């Protein structure tokens, strides 16, 4: 919501704002392991860095408001727009319940 509002505020000032919602992106080894722990959902939502970057840059060049790379991620995004908050929260929690450490903690 913040970036959508920023996009409106920056309109006509030569600034493009695109919200990129990439899903899972295998970067560090701990992130790759987290994606694997999510099972099928992790594999379906995971997209290579190069794919996410290409889709993000294409979206900015087209001045899109939101970009969600990948069909599965688009379906999940759509579902979260129509489902009640409790249902989307349960979906996210189920995917991360086996998570053992903070995603930003590198050892």
C-alpha positions as CSV (number, residue, x, y, z in Angstrom):
1,X,0.0,0.0,0.0
2,X,2.9,2.4,0.8
3,X,4.4,2.0,-2.6
4,X,1.1,2.2,-4.4
5,X,0.5,5.5,-2.6
6,X,4.1,6.6,-3.5
7,X,3.4,5.8,-7.1
8,X,0.4,8.1,-7.1
9,X,2.4,10.8,-5.3
10,X,5.2,10.6,-7.9
11,X,3.0,10.7,-11.0
12,X,4.1,13.3,-13.4
13,X,7.5,13.8,-11.7
14,X,9.5,11.4,-13.9
15,X,9.6,8.7,-11.2
16,X,8.2,5.2,-11.9
17,X,7.2,3.0,-8.9
18,X,6.5,-0.7,-9.5
19,X,5.8,-3.1,-6.6
20,X,7.6,-6.4,-7.3
21,X,6.1,-9.4,-5.4
22,X,8.6,-12.2,-6.4
23,X,7.5,-15.1,-4.3
24,X,10.4,-17.4,-3.3
25,X,13.8,-16.6,-4.8
26,X,16.6,-19.0,-4.1
27,X,19.5,-16.8,-3.1
28,X,21.5,-17.9,0.0
29,X,21.8,-21.6,1.0
30,X,19.5,-21.1,4.0
31,X,16.8,-19.6,1.8
32,X,17.2,-22.5,-0.6
33,X,16.7,-24.9,2.3
34,X,13.6,-23.0,3.5
35,X,12.1,-23.3,0.0
36,X,12.8,-27.0,0.0
37,X,11.1,-27.4,3.5
38,X,7.9,-25.9,2.0
39,X,7.6,-28.8,-0.3
40,X,5.4,-28.5,-3.4
41,X,4.3,-24.9,-2.5
42,X,8.0,-23.9,-2.2
43,X,8.9,-25.4,-5.6
44,X,5.9,-23.9,-7.4
45,X,6.5,-20.4,-6.0
46,X,10.3,-20.4,-6.5
47,X,11.7,-18.5,-9.5
48,X,15.3,-18.0,-10.5
49,X,16.8,-14.6,-9.7
50,X,17.3,-13.9,-13.4
51,X,13.6,-14.5,-14.1
52,X,12.5,-12.2,-11.3
53,X,14.9,-9.4,-12.3
54,X,13.8,-9.7,-16.0
55,X,10.1,-9.6,-15.1
56,X,10.7,-6.7,-12.7
57,X,12.6,-4.6,-15.3
58,X,9.9,-5.3,-17.9
59,X,7.2,-4.2,-15.5
60,X,9.1,-0.9,-14.7
61,X,9.6,-0.3,-18.4
62,X,5.8,-0.7,-18.9
63,X,5.1,1.4,-15.8
64,X,3.1,-1.4,-14.2
65,X,1.8,-0.8,-10.7
66,X,2.4,-4.4,-9.5
67,X,4.4,-7.3,-11.0
68,X,4.0,-10.9,-9.7
69,X,6.3,-13.2,-11.6
70,X,5.1,-16.7,-12.2
71,X,1.7,-18.3,-12.7
72,X,1.6,-20.0,-9.3
73,X,2.5,-16.7,-7.6
74,X,-0.2,-14.8,-9.6
75,X,-2.8,-17.4,-8.5
76,X,-1.7,-17.0,-4.8
77,X,-1.8,-13.2,-5.1
78,X,-5.3,-13.4,-6.6
79,X,-6.5,-15.8,-3.9
80,X,-5.2,-13.5,-1.2
81,X,-7.2,-10.6,-2.7
82,X,-10.5,-12.5,-2.4
83,X,-9.9,-14.8,0.6
84,X,-10.5,-13.6,4.2
85,X,-7.4,-12.6,6.1
86,X,-7.6,-15.6,8.5
87,X,-7.4,-18.0,5.5
88,X,-4.4,-16.3,3.9
89,X,-2.7,-16.1,7.3
90,X,-3.2,-19.8,7.8
91,X,-1.8,-20.6,4.3
92,X,1.3,-18.6,5.0
93,X,1.8,-20.0,8.5
94,X,1.5,-23.6,7.2
95,X,4.3,-22.9,4.8
96,X,6.6,-21.5,7.4
97,X,5.8,-23.5,10.5
98,X,9.0,-25.6,10.2
99,X,11.2,-22.5,9.9
100,X,13.9,-22.7,12.6
101,X,15.7,-19.3,12.2
102,X,15.3,-15.8,11.1
103,X,15.5,-15.4,7.3
104,X,17.9,-12.5,7.7
105,X,20.3,-14.2,10.1
106,X,23.3,-15.5,8.3
107,X,25.6,-17.9,10.2
